[in-house]
Amino acid sequence: MGKCSRRSSGLTLIEVLIAAGVFLIAAAGILSSFSTCMELNQMGMRSTIAVQGVKNKVEEIKASTYNDIYDNYNNTTFTVAGLNGIGVIYVDNATTKLLEVKVVFCWALADGRVIGEDTNMNGVLNNGEDKNGNNQIDSYVQVITRIYG
């Protein structure tokens, strides 16, 4: 009647190893998620800086005299403080009294990936960079506006 099973007195080595394995798999998943969240956070911060830089450049262009915009800004480049990247400005003056201005910014992440089509970040569209075939550099951060003169 007073028999005690040896099994109920503790954990076996196999049970401890299985529990440790489950814990390690869960910890690896959590660390991987944390690392991905940190990368996304950095990308979001840099995107915000790029958007603000592009908006500032558009405001600078709008403050210029209409007749000088094409000559002063078409196919020019610019940089944004805090980012390793380059911006490009395209001005289309095909329509009288209407300019279409496209301001684009491409930048590199810490791991070397480049956001935008300008993969070598030289401000010039090189072979293999024009993914959509529009003969212009494109990026996730770009603003297109029209200016009436």
Kinemage of the C-alpha trace (Angstrom):
@kinemage 1
@onewidth
@group {chain A} dominant
@subgroup {mainchain}
@vectorlist {calphas} color= white
{ca met a 1} P 0.000 0.000 0.000
{ca gly a 2} L 2.797 2.441 0.694
{ca lys a 3} L 4.590 1.796 -2.559
{ca cys a 4} L 6.106 4.839 -4.206
{ca ser a 5} L 6.919 4.842 -7.876
{ca arg a 6} L 10.449 5.893 -8.744
{ca arg a 7} L 9.093 7.686 -11.813
{ca ser a 8} L 7.239 10.306 -9.778
{ca ser a 9} L 10.288 11.370 -7.786
{ca gly a 10} L 11.848 13.633 -10.503
{ca leu a 11} L 12.647 14.231 -14.160
{ca thr a 12} L 14.690 11.930 -16.302
{ca leu a 13} L 17.617 13.163 -18.349
{ca ile a 14} L 15.624 12.695 -21.566
{ca glu a 15} L 12.787 14.868 -20.273
{ca val a 16} L 15.237 17.598 -19.296
{ca leu a 17} L 16.907 17.467 -22.732
{ca ile a 18} L 13.549 17.664 -24.524
{ca ala a 19} L 12.486 20.635 -22.388
{ca ala a 20} L 15.822 22.357 -23.058
{ca gly a 21} L 15.439 21.724 -26.798
{ca val a 22} L 11.943 23.209 -26.846
{ca phe a 23} L 13.209 26.227 -24.892
{ca leu a 24} L 16.137 26.761 -27.304
{ca ile a 25} L 13.869 26.589 -30.353
{ca ala a 26} L 11.485 29.116 -28.794
{ca ala a 27} L 14.374 31.408 -27.795
{ca ala a 28} L 15.852 31.248 -31.320
{ca gly a 29} L 12.474 32.239 -32.776
{ca ile a 30} L 12.120 35.148 -30.381
{ca leu a 31} L 15.659 36.390 -31.100
{ca ser a 32} L 15.060 36.134 -34.840
{ca ser a 33} L 11.839 38.133 -34.496
{ca phe a 34} L 13.614 40.731 -32.378
{ca ser a 35} L 16.386 41.078 -34.969
{ca thr a 36} L 13.850 41.482 -37.795
{ca cys a 37} L 11.939 44.102 -35.784
{ca met a 38} L 15.159 46.064 -35.222
{ca glu a 39} L 15.911 46.020 -38.976
{ca leu a 40} L 12.377 47.164 -39.806
{ca asn a 41} L 12.628 49.913 -37.197
{ca gln a 42} L 15.881 51.189 -38.735
{ca met a 43} L 14.363 51.041 -42.218
{ca gly a 44} L 11.324 52.985 -41.010
{ca met a 45} L 13.484 55.647 -39.403
{ca arg a 46} L 15.581 56.026 -42.538
{ca ser a 47} L 12.455 56.134 -44.711
{ca thr a 48} L 11.113 58.969 -42.581
{ca ile a 49} L 14.371 60.901 -42.985
{ca ala a 50} L 14.309 60.280 -46.767
{ca val a 51} L 10.681 61.415 -47.067
{ca gln a 52} L 11.446 64.611 -45.156
{ca gly a 53} L 14.491 65.268 -47.355
{ca val a 54} L 12.427 64.824 -50.519
{ca lys a 55} L 9.669 67.082 -49.183
{ca asn a 56} L 12.243 69.751 -48.316
{ca lys a 57} L 13.674 69.568 -51.825
{ca val a 58} L 10.196 69.908 -53.371
{ca glu a 59} L 9.535 72.988 -51.227
{ca glu a 60} L 12.876 74.454 -52.318
{ca ile a 61} L 11.941 73.897 -55.966
{ca lys a 62} L 8.476 75.428 -55.496
{ca ala a 63} L 10.076 78.509 -53.957
{ca ser a 64} L 12.145 79.036 -57.118
{ca thr a 65} L 11.140 81.210 -60.038
{ca tyr a 66} L 9.087 79.178 -62.527
{ca asn a 67} L 11.370 80.025 -65.465
{ca asp a 68} L 14.468 78.863 -63.557
{ca ile a 69} L 13.197 75.503 -62.327
{ca tyr a 70} L 14.016 73.457 -65.421
{ca asp a 71} L 17.491 74.963 -65.864
{ca asn a 72} L 18.440 74.764 -62.184
{ca tyr a 73} L 16.973 71.401 -61.174
{ca asn a 74} L 16.470 69.014 -64.105
{ca asn a 75} L 18.702 65.928 -63.784
{ca thr a 76} L 20.406 67.242 -60.674
{ca thr a 77} L 21.278 65.271 -57.551
{ca phe a 78} L 21.153 66.006 -53.841
{ca thr a 79} L 21.931 64.335 -50.545
{ca val a 80} L 20.041 64.109 -47.274
{ca ala a 81} L 21.848 64.517 -43.947
{ca gly a 82} L 21.880 61.313 -41.932
{ca leu a 83} L 21.538 58.940 -44.891
{ca asn a 84} L 24.009 57.199 -47.159
{ca gly a 85} L 22.181 57.880 -50.402
{ca ile a 86} L 21.481 60.181 -53.289
{ca gly a 87} L 18.440 61.964 -54.631
{ca val a 88} L 17.662 62.750 -58.256
{ca ile a 89} L 15.342 65.402 -59.668
{ca tyr a 90} L 13.599 65.139 -63.026
{ca val a 91} L 11.735 68.107 -64.507
{ca asp a 92} L 9.479 67.542 -67.526
{ca asn a 93} L 8.717 70.764 -69.400
{ca ala a 94} L 6.908 69.203 -72.359
{ca thr a 95} L 3.707 71.130 -71.598
{ca thr a 96} L 3.640 74.905 -71.818
{ca lys a 97} L 3.084 76.593 -68.444
{ca leu a 98} L 3.174 73.246 -66.602
{ca leu a 99} L 6.225 71.498 -65.173
{ca glu a 100} L 6.101 67.983 -63.827
{ca val a 101} L 8.740 67.605 -61.126
{ca lys a 102} L 9.778 64.178 -59.830
{ca val a 103} L 12.052 64.029 -56.785
{ca val a 104} L 13.460 60.582 -55.953
{ca phe a 105} L 15.753 59.371 -53.159
{ca cys a 106} L 17.675 56.073 -52.996
{ca trp a 107} L 19.733 54.992 -49.969
{ca ala a 108} L 21.716 52.069 -48.565
{ca leu a 109} L 20.815 50.161 -45.423
{ca ala a 110} L 23.421 49.056 -42.894
{ca asp a 111} L 23.546 45.569 -44.447
{ca gly a 112} L 24.353 47.016 -47.879
{ca arg a 113} L 20.906 46.646 -49.455
{ca val a 114} L 19.908 49.666 -51.532
{ca ile a 115} L 16.391 51.056 -51.414
{ca gly a 116} L 15.521 52.278 -54.912
{ca glu a 117} L 16.733 51.588 -58.433
{ca asp a 118} L 20.021 53.498 -58.215
{ca thr a 119} L 21.953 50.493 -56.894
{ca asn a 120} L 25.387 52.131 -57.176
{ca met a 121} L 24.018 55.451 -55.865
{ca asn a 122} L 25.715 57.642 -58.454
{ca gly a 123} L 22.595 59.582 -59.465
{ca val a 124} L 22.713 58.214 -63.005
{ca leu a 125} L 20.568 55.460 -64.503
{ca asn a 126} L 23.004 52.692 -65.454
{ca asn a 127} L 22.475 49.393 -67.296
{ca gly a 128} L 20.272 47.033 -65.311
{ca glu a 129} L 18.986 49.656 -62.871
{ca asp a 130} L 15.755 50.622 -64.650
{ca lys a 131} L 13.474 47.853 -63.364
{ca asn a 132} L 10.233 49.330 -64.746
{ca gly a 133} L 11.585 50.672 -68.067
{ca asn a 134} L 10.598 54.332 -67.621
{ca asn a 135} L 14.152 55.647 -68.201
{ca gln a 136} L 14.223 57.286 -64.765
{ca ile a 137} L 15.471 56.224 -61.352
{ca asp a 138} L 12.611 55.216 -59.077
{ca ser a 139} L 12.414 54.509 -55.358
{ca tyr a 140} L 9.916 53.846 -52.612
{ca val a 141} L 10.521 57.441 -51.572
{ca gln a 142} L 9.599 59.784 -54.385
{ca val a 143} L 7.300 62.732 -54.908
{ca ile a 144} L 5.800 63.829 -58.204
{ca thr a 145} L 4.233 67.264 -58.358
{ca arg a 146} L 3.133 69.719 -61.013
{ca ile a 147} L 4.044 73.384 -60.967
{ca tyr a 148} L 2.053 75.904 -62.970
{ca gly a 149} L 3.730 78.967 -64.378
